[in-house]
Amino acid sequence: MGRIVVIDEDECAGCEACVELCPDVFEFDSDNEKAIVIMPEGGDEECIEEAMESCPSECISWEGE
């Protein structure tokens, strides 16, 4: 199995930066006011890396590396 992108929802501040950068991979869960991963297998890795770097909570990571 390859790596997947994950969000530590306990650490997520709900800023939506990742959602704005990569709407195909991340979505905002308005009930919990947190971002969630809707495409765990990833997508545009460059976009995901940018989202990771832009996240003020540093809660986005690759799992399975």
PQR file of N, CA, C, O and H, with PARSE charges and radii, in Angstrom:
ATOM      1  N   MET A   1       0.849  -1.192   0.000 -0.4000 1.5000
ATOM      2  CA  MET A   1       0.000   0.000   0.000 -0.0000 2.0000
ATOM      3  C   MET A   1       0.885   1.243   0.000  0.5500 1.7000
ATOM      4  O   MET A   1       1.930   1.264   0.650 -0.5500 1.4000
ATOM      5  N   GLY A   2       0.474   2.261  -0.717 -0.4000 1.5000
ATOM      6  CA  GLY A   2       1.209   3.510  -0.762 -0.0000 2.0000
ATOM      7  C   GLY A   2       0.854   4.402   0.409  0.5500 1.7000
ATOM      8  O   GLY A   2       0.103   4.027   1.309 -0.5500 1.4000
ATOM      9  H   GLY A   2      -0.375   2.244  -1.245  0.4000 1.0000
ATOM     10  N   ARG A   3       1.408   5.566   0.364 -0.4000 1.5000
ATOM     11  CA  ARG A   3       1.130   6.503   1.453 -0.0000 2.0000
ATOM     12  C   ARG A   3      -0.196   7.223   1.234  0.5500 1.7000
ATOM     13  O   ARG A   3      -0.661   7.390   0.106 -0.5500 1.4000
ATOM     14  H   ARG A   3       2.019   5.871  -0.368  0.4000 1.0000
ATOM     15  N   ILE A   4      -0.785   7.641   2.343 -0.4000 1.5000
ATOM     16  CA  ILE A   4      -2.047   8.382   2.282 -0.0000 2.0000
ATOM     17  C   ILE A   4      -1.888   9.682   3.069  0.5500 1.7000
ATOM     18  O   ILE A   4      -1.059   9.776   3.974 -0.5500 1.4000
ATOM     19  H   ILE A   4      -0.408   7.506   3.259  0.4000 1.0000
ATOM     20  N   VAL A   5      -2.681  10.665   2.714 -0.4000 1.5000
ATOM     21  CA  VAL A   5      -2.648  11.946   3.422 -0.0000 2.0000
ATOM     22  C   VAL A   5      -3.671  11.900   4.551  0.5500 1.7000
ATOM     23  O   VAL A   5      -4.795  11.432   4.372 -0.5500 1.4000
ATOM     24  H   VAL A   5      -3.354  10.589   1.979  0.4000 1.0000
ATOM     25  N   VAL A   6      -3.259  12.395   5.721 -0.4000 1.5000
ATOM     26  CA  VAL A   6      -4.132  12.395   6.897 -0.0000 2.0000
ATOM     27  C   VAL A   6      -4.094  13.765   7.582  0.5500 1.7000
ATOM     28  O   VAL A   6      -3.133  14.522   7.445 -0.5500 1.4000
ATOM     29  H   VAL A   6      -2.345  12.775   5.867  0.4000 1.0000
ATOM     30  N   ILE A   7      -5.151  14.053   8.311 -0.4000 1.5000
ATOM     31  CA  ILE A   7      -5.230  15.264   9.130 -0.0000 2.0000
ATOM     32  C   ILE A   7      -5.447  14.832  10.570  0.5500 1.7000
ATOM     33  O   ILE A   7      -6.320  14.012  10.857 -0.5500 1.4000
ATOM     34  H   ILE A   7      -5.931  13.438   8.423  0.4000 1.0000
ATOM     35  N   ASP A   8      -4.650  15.386  11.473 -0.4000 1.5000
ATOM     36  CA  ASP A   8      -4.871  15.181  12.898 -0.0000 2.0000
ATOM     37  C   ASP A   8      -5.978  16.156  13.287  0.5500 1.7000
ATOM     38  O   ASP A   8      -5.729  17.335  13.541 -0.5500 1.4000
ATOM     39  H   ASP A   8      -3.941  16.052  11.240  0.4000 1.0000
ATOM     40  N   GLU A   9      -7.195  15.645  13.327 -0.4000 1.5000
ATOM     41  CA  GLU A   9      -8.350  16.512  13.558 -0.0000 2.0000
ATOM     42  C   GLU A   9      -8.325  17.183  14.928  0.5500 1.7000
ATOM     43  O   GLU A   9      -8.920  18.246  15.105 -0.5500 1.4000
ATOM     44  H   GLU A   9      -7.398  14.688  13.120  0.4000 1.0000
ATOM     45  N   ASP A  10      -7.642  16.575  15.901 -0.4000 1.5000
ATOM     46  CA  ASP A  10      -7.526  17.202  17.220 -0.0000 2.0000
ATOM     47  C   ASP A  10      -6.695  18.476  17.143  0.5500 1.7000
ATOM     48  O   ASP A  10      -6.912  19.409  17.915 -0.5500 1.4000
ATOM     49  H   ASP A  10      -7.158  15.711  15.758  0.4000 1.0000
ATOM     50  N   GLU A  11      -5.746  18.517  16.214 -0.4000 1.5000
ATOM     51  CA  GLU A  11      -4.853  19.669  16.068 -0.0000 2.0000
ATOM     52  C   GLU A  11      -5.380  20.698  15.068  0.5500 1.7000
ATOM     53  O   GLU A  11      -4.938  21.847  15.086 -0.5500 1.4000
ATOM     54  H   GLU A  11      -5.570  17.758  15.587  0.4000 1.0000
ATOM     55  N   CYS A  12      -6.299  20.317  14.210 -0.4000 1.5000
ATOM     56  CA  CYS A  12      -6.805  21.204  13.154 -0.0000 2.0000
ATOM     57  C   CYS A  12      -7.496  22.428  13.756  0.5500 1.7000
ATOM     58  O   CYS A  12      -8.361  22.306  14.623 -0.5500 1.4000
ATOM     59  H   CYS A  12      -6.657  19.383  14.196  0.4000 1.0000
ATOM     60  N   ALA A  13      -7.096  23.609  13.278 -0.4000 1.5000
ATOM     61  CA  ALA A  13      -7.679  24.864  13.767 -0.0000 2.0000
ATOM     62  C   ALA A  13      -8.880  25.309  12.936  0.5500 1.7000
ATOM     63  O   ALA A  13      -9.544  26.289  13.275 -0.5500 1.4000
ATOM     64  H   ALA A  13      -6.393  23.708  12.573  0.4000 1.0000
ATOM     65  N   GLY A  14      -9.159  24.586  11.846 -0.4000 1.5000
ATOM     66  CA  GLY A  14     -10.310  24.926  11.016 -0.0000 2.0000
ATOM     67  C   GLY A  14     -10.106  26.160  10.154  0.5500 1.7000
ATOM     68  O   GLY A  14     -11.076  26.835   9.807 -0.5500 1.4000
ATOM     69  H   GLY A  14      -8.620  23.790  11.571  0.4000 1.0000
ATOM     70  N   CYS A  15      -8.864  26.469   9.802 -0.4000 1.5000
ATOM     71  CA  CYS A  15      -8.585  27.687   9.030 -0.0000 2.0000
ATOM     72  C   CYS A  15      -8.984  27.567   7.557  0.5500 1.7000
ATOM     73  O   CYS A  15      -9.141  28.580   6.875 -0.5500 1.4000
ATOM     74  H   CYS A  15      -8.076  25.921  10.084  0.4000 1.0000
ATOM     75  N   GLU A  16      -9.148  26.345   7.069 -0.4000 1.5000
ATOM     76  CA  GLU A  16      -9.556  26.043   5.701 -0.0000 2.0000
ATOM     77  C   GLU A  16      -8.489  26.332   4.648  0.5500 1.7000
ATOM     78  O   GLU A  16      -8.805  26.335   3.458 -0.5500 1.4000
ATOM     79  H   GLU A  16      -9.020  25.522   7.623  0.4000 1.0000
ATOM     80  N   ALA A  17      -7.241  26.574   5.038 -0.4000 1.5000
ATOM     81  CA  ALA A  17      -6.183  26.819   4.054 -0.0000 2.0000
ATOM     82  C   ALA A  17      -6.031  25.620   3.122  0.5500 1.7000
ATOM     83  O   ALA A  17      -5.901  25.789   1.909 -0.5500 1.4000
ATOM     84  H   ALA A  17      -6.984  26.571   6.005  0.4000 1.0000
ATOM     85  N   CYS A  18      -6.047  24.421   3.676 -0.4000 1.5000
ATOM     86  CA  CYS A  18      -5.888  23.223   2.847 -0.0000 2.0000
ATOM     87  C   CYS A  18      -7.068  23.048   1.888  0.5500 1.7000
ATOM     88  O   CYS A  18      -6.892  22.620   0.748 -0.5500 1.4000
ATOM     89  H   CYS A  18      -6.153  24.283   4.661  0.4000 1.0000
ATOM     90  N   VAL A  19      -8.255  23.378   2.357 -0.4000 1.5000
ATOM     91  CA  VAL A  19      -9.461  23.256   1.529 -0.0000 2.0000
ATOM     92  C   VAL A  19      -9.383  24.215   0.344  0.5500 1.7000
ATOM     93  O   VAL A  19      -9.748  23.858  -0.777 -0.5500 1.4000
ATOM     94  H   VAL A  19      -8.397  23.725   3.284  0.4000 1.0000
ATOM     95  N   GLU A  20      -8.908  25.427   0.596 -0.4000 1.5000
ATOM     96  CA  GLU A  20      -8.772  26.414  -0.477 -0.0000 2.0000
ATOM     97  C   GLU A  20      -7.704  26.002  -1.476  0.5500 1.7000
ATOM     98  O   GLU A  20      -7.862  26.211  -2.679 -0.5500 1.4000
ATOM     99  H   GLU A  20      -8.612  25.717   1.506  0.4000 1.0000
ATOM    100  N   LEU A  21      -6.614  25.417  -0.984 -0.4000 1.5000
ATOM    101  CA  LEU A  21      -5.517  25.019  -1.871 -0.0000 2.0000
ATOM    102  C   LEU A  21      -5.824  23.749  -2.650  0.5500 1.7000
ATOM    103  O   LEU A  21      -5.507  23.670  -3.837 -0.5500 1.4000
ATOM    104  H   LEU A  21      -6.485  25.247  -0.007  0.4000 1.0000
ATOM    105  N   CYS A  22      -6.423  22.766  -2.020 -0.4000 1.5000
ATOM    106  CA  CYS A  22      -6.648  21.446  -2.633 -0.0000 2.0000
ATOM    107  C   CYS A  22      -8.075  20.952  -2.390  0.5500 1.7000
ATOM    108  O   CYS A  22      -8.277  20.000  -1.636 -0.5500 1.4000
ATOM    109  H   CYS A  22      -6.680  22.830  -1.056  0.4000 1.0000
ATOM    110  N   PRO A  23      -9.054  21.581  -3.013 -0.5600 1.5000
ATOM    111  CA  PRO A  23     -10.447  21.177  -2.759  0.2800 2.0000
ATOM    112  C   PRO A  23     -10.782  19.755  -3.220  0.5500 1.7000
ATOM    113  O   PRO A  23     -11.802  19.203  -2.809 -0.5500 1.4000
ATOM    114  N   ASP A  24      -9.936  19.155  -4.070 -0.4000 1.5000
ATOM    115  CA  ASP A  24     -10.171  17.772  -4.490 -0.0000 2.0000
ATOM    116  C   ASP A  24      -9.759  16.779  -3.413  0.5500 1.7000
ATOM    117  O   ASP A  24     -10.203  15.631  -3.422 -0.5500 1.4000
ATOM    118  H   ASP A  24      -9.107  19.604  -4.403  0.4000 1.0000
ATOM    119  N   VAL A  25      -8.905  17.220  -2.478 -0.4000 1.5000
ATOM    120  CA  VAL A  25      -8.359  16.330  -1.458 -0.0000 2.0000
ATOM    121  C   VAL A  25      -8.955  16.608  -0.081  0.5500 1.7000
ATOM    122  O   VAL A  25      -9.182  15.684   0.701 -0.5500 1.4000
ATOM    123  H   VAL A  25      -8.544  18.152  -2.471  0.4000 1.0000
ATOM    124  N   PHE A  26      -9.212  17.901   0.217 -0.4000 1.5000
ATOM    125  CA  PHE A  26      -9.690  18.304   1.536 -0.0000 2.0000
ATOM    126  C   PHE A  26     -11.058  18.967   1.436  0.5500 1.7000
ATOM    127  O   PHE A  26     -11.397  19.586   0.428 -0.5500 1.4000
ATOM    128  H   PHE A  26      -9.027  18.652  -0.418  0.4000 1.0000
ATOM    129  N   GLU A  27     -11.831  18.822   2.502 -0.4000 1.5000
ATOM    130  CA  GLU A  27     -13.157  19.438   2.574 -0.0000 2.0000
ATOM    131  C   GLU A  27     -13.338  19.952   4.002  0.5500 1.7000
ATOM    132  O   GLU A  27     -12.740  19.428   4.941 -0.5500 1.4000
ATOM    133  H   GLU A  27     -11.556  18.319   3.321  0.4000 1.0000
ATOM    134  N   PHE A  28     -14.167  20.980   4.152 -0.4000 1.5000
ATOM    135  CA  PHE A  28     -14.441  21.515   5.493 -0.0000 2.0000
ATOM    136  C   PHE A  28     -15.678  20.861   6.054  0.5500 1.7000
ATOM    137  O   PHE A  28     -16.741  20.890   5.435 -0.5500 1.4000
ATOM    138  H   PHE A  28     -14.653  21.406   3.389  0.4000 1.0000
ATOM    139  N   ASP A  29     -15.542  20.271   7.225 -0.4000 1.5000
ATOM    140  CA  ASP A  29     -16.667  19.656   7.934 -0.0000 2.0000
ATOM    141  C   ASP A  29     -17.260  20.731   8.839  0.5500 1.7000
ATOM    142  O   ASP A  29     -16.751  20.982   9.931 -0.5500 1.4000
ATOM    143  H   ASP A  29     -14.678  20.248   7.728  0.4000 1.0000
ATOM    144  N   SER A  30     -18.331  21.357   8.383 -0.4000 1.5000
ATOM    145  CA  SER A  30     -18.908  22.482   9.123 -0.0000 2.0000
ATOM    146  C   SER A  30     -19.509  22.046  10.461  0.5500 1.7000
ATOM    147  O   SER A  30     -19.617  22.865  11.374 -0.5500 1.4000
ATOM    148  H   SER A  30     -18.744  21.153   7.495  0.4000 1.0000
ATOM    149  N   ASP A  31     -19.899  20.790  10.598 -0.4000 1.5000
ATOM    150  CA  ASP A  31     -20.431  20.308  11.877 -0.0000 2.0000
ATOM    151  C   ASP A  31     -19.365  20.322  12.968  0.5500 1.7000
ATOM    152  O   ASP A  31     -19.632  20.697  14.110 -0.5500 1.4000
ATOM    153  H   ASP A  31     -19.812  20.124   9.857  0.4000 1.0000
ATOM    154  N   ASN A  32     -18.159  19.910  12.603 -0.4000 1.5000
ATOM    155  CA  ASN A  32     -17.059  19.837  13.574 -0.0000 2.0000
ATOM    156  C   ASN A  32     -16.097  21.012  13.463  0.5500 1.7000
ATOM    157  O   ASN A  32     -15.189  21.157  14.281 -0.5500 1.4000
ATOM    158  H   ASN A  32     -17.942  19.605  11.676  0.4000 1.0000
ATOM    159  N   GLU A  33     -16.299  21.855  12.442 -0.4000 1.5000
ATOM    160  CA  GLU A  33     -15.449  23.015  12.187 -0.0000 2.0000
ATOM    161  C   GLU A  33     -13.983  22.614  12.044  0.5500 1.7000
ATOM    162  O   GLU A  33     -13.087  23.252  12.598 -0.5500 1.4000
ATOM    163  H   GLU A  33     -17.037  21.737  11.777  0.4000 1.0000
ATOM    164  N   LYS A  34     -13.765  21.539  11.286 -0.4000 1.5000
ATOM    165  CA  LYS A  34     -12.429  21.003  11.028 -0.0000 2.0000
ATOM    166  C   LYS A  34     -12.351  20.598   9.559  0.5500 1.7000
ATOM    167  O   LYS A  34     -13.366  20.328   8.917 -0.5500 1.4000
ATOM    168  H   LYS A  34     -14.493  21.021  10.836  0.4000 1.0000
ATOM    169  N   ALA A  35     -11.130  20.563   9.047 -0.4000 1.5000
ATOM    170  CA  ALA A  35     -10.923  20.035   7.700 -0.0000 2.0000
ATOM    171  C   ALA A  35     -10.878  18.518   7.779  0.5500 1.7000
ATOM    172  O   ALA A  35     -10.457  17.950   8.787 -0.5500 1.4000
ATOM    173  H   ALA A  35     -10.306  20.782   9.569  0.4000 1.0000
ATOM    174  N   ILE A  36     -11.317  17.867   6.707 -0.4000 1.5000
ATOM    175  CA  ILE A  36     -11.243  16.413   6.610 -0.0000 2.0000
ATOM    176  C   ILE A  36     -10.642  16.056   5.259  0.5500 1.7000
ATOM    177  O   ILE A  36     -10.678  16.851   4.319 -0.5500 1.4000
ATOM    178  H   ILE A  36     -11.659  18.328   5.888  0.4000 1.0000
ATOM    179  N   VAL A  37     -10.094  14.860   5.175 -0.4000 1.5000
ATOM    180  CA  VAL A  37      -9.533  14.352   3.924 -0.0000 2.0000
ATOM    181  C   VAL A  37     -10.634  13.602   3.198  0.5500 1.7000
ATOM    182  O   VAL A  37     -11.230  12.677   3.751 -0.5500 1.4000
ATOM    183  H   VAL A  37     -10.065  14.215   5.938  0.4000 1.0000
ATOM    184  N   ILE A  38     -10.908  13.998   1.956 -0.4000 1.5000
ATOM    185  CA  ILE A  38     -11.937  13.307   1.176 -0.0000 2.0000
ATOM    186  C   ILE A  38     -11.313  12.413   0.104  0.5500 1.7000
ATOM    187  O   ILE A  38     -12.011  11.609  -0.514 -0.5500 1.4000
ATOM    188  H   ILE A  38     -10.424  14.749   1.507  0.4000 1.0000
ATOM    189  N   MET A  39      -9.989  12.548  -0.122 -0.4000 1.5000
ATOM    190  CA  MET A  39      -9.280  11.681  -1.057 -0.0000 2.0000
ATOM    191  C   MET A  39      -7.964  11.253  -0.395  0.5500 1.7000
ATOM    192  O   MET A  39      -6.909  11.806  -0.704 -0.5500 1.4000
ATOM    193  H   MET A  39      -9.421  13.201   0.379  0.4000 1.0000
ATOM    194  N   PRO A  40      -8.023  10.265   0.518 -0.5600 1.5000
ATOM    195  CA  PRO A  40      -6.841   9.896   1.290  0.2800 2.0000
ATOM    196  C   PRO A  40      -5.667   9.426   0.443  0.5500 1.7000
ATOM    197  O   PRO A  40      -4.512   9.592   0.834 -0.5500 1.4000
ATOM    198  N   GLU A  41      -5.957   8.839  -0.717 -0.4000 1.5000
ATOM    199  CA  GLU A  41      -4.863   8.379  -1.572 -0.0000 2.0000
ATOM    200  C   GLU A  41      -4.125   9.550  -2.209  0.5500 1.7000
ATOM    201  O   GLU A  41      -3.153   9.369  -2.941 -0.5500 1.4000
ATOM    202  H   GLU A  41      -6.895   8.703  -1.034  0.4000 1.0000
ATOM    203  N   GLY A  42      -4.606  10.746  -1.915 -0.4000 1.5000
ATOM    204  CA  GLY A  42      -3.920  11.957  -2.370 -0.0000 2.0000
ATOM    205  C   GLY A  42      -4.487  12.481  -3.665  0.5500 1.7000
ATOM    206  O   GLY A  42      -5.694  12.431  -3.904 -0.5500 1.4000
ATOM    207  H   GLY A  42      -5.396  10.892  -1.320  0.4000 1.0000
ATOM    208  N   GLY A  43      -3.625  12.968  -4.470 -0.4000 1.5000
ATOM    209  CA  GLY A  43      -3.997  13.607  -5.720 -0.0000 2.0000
ATOM    210  C   GLY A  43      -2.749  14.322  -6.178  0.5500 1.7000
ATOM    211  O   GLY A  43      -1.689  13.711  -6.313 -0.5500 1.4000
ATOM    212  H   GLY A  43      -2.645  13.009  -4.276  0.4000 1.0000
ATOM    213  N   ASP A  44      -2.866  15.584  -6.413 -0.4000 1.5000
ATOM    214  CA  ASP A  44      -1.728  16.399  -6.804 -0.0000 2.0000
ATOM    215  C   ASP A  44      -0.792  16.552  -5.600  0.5500 1.7000
ATOM    216  O   ASP A  44      -1.063  17.334  -4.688 -0.5500 1.4000
ATOM    217  H   ASP A  44      -3.727  16.080  -6.304  0.4000 1.0000
ATOM    218  N   GLU A  45       0.310  15.797  -5.611 -0.4000 1.5000
ATOM    219  CA  GLU A  45       1.211  15.804  -4.459 -0.0000 2.0000
ATOM    220  C   GLU A  45       1.817  17.175  -4.198  0.5500 1.7000
ATOM    221  O   GLU A  45       2.057  17.543  -3.048 -0.5500 1.4000
ATOM    222  H   GLU A  45       0.529  15.162  -6.351  0.4000 1.0000
ATOM    223  N   GLU A  46       2.062  17.929  -5.258 -0.4000 1.5000
ATOM    224  CA  GLU A  46       2.603  19.279  -5.092 -0.0000 2.0000
ATOM    225  C   GLU A  46       1.614  20.157  -4.328  0.5500 1.7000
ATOM    226  O   GLU A  46       2.007  20.941  -3.464 -0.5500 1.4000
ATOM    227  H   GLU A  46       1.867  17.630  -6.192  0.4000 1.0000
ATOM    228  N   CYS A  47       0.342  20.021  -4.651 -0.4000 1.5000
ATOM    229  CA  CYS A  47      -0.709  20.771  -3.973 -0.0000 2.0000
ATOM    230  C   CYS A  47      -0.789  20.360  -2.504  0.5500 1.7000
ATOM    231  O   CYS A  47      -0.922  21.211  -1.625 -0.5500 1.4000
ATOM    232  H   CYS A  47       0.023  19.384  -5.353  0.4000 1.0000
ATOM    233  N   ILE A  48      -0.708  19.060  -2.240 -0.4000 1.5000
ATOM    234  CA  ILE A  48      -0.782  18.560  -0.867 -0.0000 2.0000
ATOM    235  C   ILE A  48       0.417  19.053  -0.059  0.5500 1.7000
ATOM    236  O   ILE A  48       0.268  19.458   1.094 -0.5500 1.4000
ATOM    237  H   ILE A  48      -0.600  18.368  -2.954  0.4000 1.0000
ATOM    238  N   GLU A  49       1.595  19.018  -0.660 -0.4000 1.5000
ATOM    239  CA  GLU A  49       2.800  19.515   0.029 -0.0000 2.0000
ATOM    240  C   GLU A  49       2.644  21.002   0.352  0.5500 1.7000
ATOM    241  O   GLU A  49       3.053  21.450   1.423 -0.5500 1.4000
ATOM    242  H   GLU A  49       1.716  18.690  -1.597  0.4000 1.0000
ATOM    243  N   GLU A  50       2.054  21.764  -0.569 -0.4000 1.5000
ATOM    244  CA  GLU A  50       1.816  23.190  -0.322 -0.0000 2.0000
ATOM    245  C   GLU A  50       0.833  23.374   0.834  0.5500 1.7000
ATOM    246  O   GLU A  50       1.011  24.256   1.674 -0.5500 1.4000
ATOM    247  H   GLU A  50       1.722  21.399  -1.438  0.4000 1.0000
ATOM    248  N   ALA A  51      -0.206  22.536   0.871 -0.4000 1.5000
ATOM    249  CA  ALA A  51      -1.178  22.600   1.965 -0.0000 2.0000
ATOM    250  C   ALA A  51      -0.511  22.282   3.298  0.5500 1.7000
ATOM    251  O   ALA A  51      -0.798  22.921   4.310 -0.5500 1.4000
ATOM    252  H   ALA A  51      -0.350  21.819   0.188  0.4000 1.0000
ATOM    253  N   MET A  52       0.384  21.290   3.296 -0.4000 1.5000
ATOM    254  CA  MET A  52       1.107  20.931   4.519 -0.0000 2.0000
ATOM    255  C   MET A  52       1.938  22.111   5.008  0.5500 1.7000
ATOM    256  O   MET A  52       1.952  22.414   6.201 -0.5500 1.4000
ATOM    257  H   MET A  52       0.618  20.771   2.473  0.4000 1.0000
ATOM    258  N   GLU A  53       2.622  22.766   4.098 -0.4000 1.5000
ATOM    259  CA  GLU A  53       3.473  23.903   4.452 -0.0000 2.0000
ATOM    260  C   GLU A  53       2.654  25.107   4.890  0.5500 1.7000
ATOM    261  O   GLU A  53       3.124  25.908   5.699 -0.5500 1.4000
ATOM    262  H   GLU A  53       2.611  22.520   3.129  0.4000 1.0000
ATOM    263  N   SER A  54       1.432  25.253   4.370 -0.4000 1.5000
ATOM    264  CA  SER A  54       0.577  26.398   4.680 -0.0000 2.0000
ATOM    265  C   SER A  54      -0.227  26.212   5.964  0.5500 1.7000
ATOM    266  O   SER A  54      -0.776  27.174   6.502 -0.5500 1.4000
ATOM    267  H   SER A  54       1.050  24.602   3.713  0.4000 1.0000
ATOM    268  N   CYS A  55      -0.296  24.991   6.447 -0.4000 1.5000
ATOM    269  CA  CYS A  55      -1.126  24.690   7.622 -0.0000 2.0000
ATOM    270  C   CYS A  55      -0.508  25.277   8.891  0.5500 1.7000
ATOM    271  O   CYS A  55       0.583  24.865   9.286 -0.5500 1.4000
ATOM    272  H   CYS A  55       0.149  24.210   6.010  0.4000 1.0000
ATOM    273  N   PRO A  56      -1.190  26.238   9.542 -0.5600 1.5000
ATOM    274  CA  PRO A  56      -0.632  26.831  10.757  0.2800 2.0000
ATOM    275  C   PRO A  56      -0.564  25.844  11.925  0.5500 1.7000
ATOM    276  O   PRO A  56       0.223  26.039  12.851 -0.5500 1.4000
ATOM    277  N   SER A  57      -1.372  24.798  11.892 -0.4000 1.5000
ATOM    278  CA  SER A  57      -1.377  23.800  12.967 -0.0000 2.0000
ATOM    279  C   SER A  57      -0.430  22.634  12.697  0.5500 1.7000
ATOM    280  O   SER A  57      -0.196  21.791  13.563 -0.5500 1.4000
ATOM    281  H   SER A  57      -2.012  24.639  11.140  0.4000 1.0000
ATOM    282  N   GLU A  58       0.110  22.603  11.479 -0.4000 1.5000
ATOM    283  CA  GLU A  58       0.998  21.506  11.061 -0.0000 2.0000
ATOM    284  C   GLU A  58       0.364  20.144  11.335  0.5500 1.7000
ATOM    285  O   GLU A  58       1.017  19.231  11.841 -0.5500 1.4000
ATOM    286  H   GLU A  58      -0.079  23.288  10.775  0.4000 1.0000
ATOM    287  N   CYS A  59      -0.921  20.023  10.991 -0.4000 1.5000
ATOM    288  CA  CYS A  59      -1.650  18.785  11.323 -0.0000 2.0000
ATOM    289  C   CYS A  59      -1.858  17.862  10.115  0.5500 1.7000
ATOM    290  O   CYS A  59      -2.514  16.828  10.242 -0.5500 1.4000
ATOM    291  H   CYS A  59      -1.452  20.764  10.580  0.4000 1.0000
ATOM    292  N   ILE A  60      -1.312  18.220   8.952 -0.4000 1.5000
ATOM    293  CA  ILE A  60      -1.458  17.396   7.760 -0.0000 2.0000
ATOM    294  C   ILE A  60      -0.151  16.641   7.555  0.5500 1.7000
ATOM    295  O   ILE A  60       0.933  17.220   7.626 -0.5500 1.4000
ATOM    296  H   ILE A  60      -0.779  19.060   8.849  0.4000 1.0000
ATOM    297  N   SER A  61      -0.269  15.342   7.301 -0.4000 1.5000
ATOM    298  CA  SER A  61       0.941  14.542   7.091 -0.0000 2.0000
ATOM    299  C   SER A  61       0.648  13.367   6.153  0.5500 1.7000
ATOM    300  O   SER A  61      -0.499  13.053   5.834 -0.5500 1.4000
ATOM    301  H   SER A  61      -1.150  14.872   7.243  0.4000 1.0000
ATOM    302  N   TRP A  62       1.734  12.745   5.737 -0.4000 1.5000
ATOM    303  CA  TRP A  62       1.646  11.503   4.970 -0.0000 2.0000
ATOM    304  C   TRP A  62       1.749  10.356   5.958  0.5500 1.7000
ATOM    305  O   TRP A  62       2.561  10.403   6.882 -0.5500 1.4000
ATOM    306  H   TRP A  62       2.666  13.000   5.997  0.4000 1.0000
ATOM    307  N   GLU A  63       0.942   9.338   5.775 -0.4000 1.5000
ATOM    308  CA  GLU A  63       1.001   8.146   6.597 -0.0000 2.0000
ATOM    309  C   GLU A  63       1.391   6.980   5.673  0.5500 1.7000
ATOM    310  O   GLU A  63       0.942   6.904   4.529 -0.5500 1.4000
ATOM    311  H   GLU A  63       0.282   9.300   5.024  0.4000 1.0000
ATOM    312  N   GLY A  64       2.210   6.100   6.176 -0.4000 1.5000
ATOM    313  CA  GLY A  64       2.613   4.947   5.376 -0.0000 2.0000
ATOM    314  C   GLY A  64       3.909   5.175   4.636  0.5500 1.7000
ATOM    315  O   GLY A  64       4.219   4.450   3.691 -0.5500 1.4000
ATOM    316  H   GLY A  64       2.574   6.162   7.105  0.4000 1.0000
ATOM    317  N   GLU A  65       4.675   6.177   5.052 -0.4000 1.5000
ATOM    318  CA  GLU A  65       5.971   6.438   4.419 -0.0000 2.0000
ATOM    319  C   GLU A  65       7.029   5.559   5.047  0.5500 1.7000
ATOM    320  O   GLU A  65       8.195   5.623   4.657 -0.5500 1.4000
ATOM    321  H   GLU A  65       4.423   6.766   5.819  0.4000 1.0000
TER
END
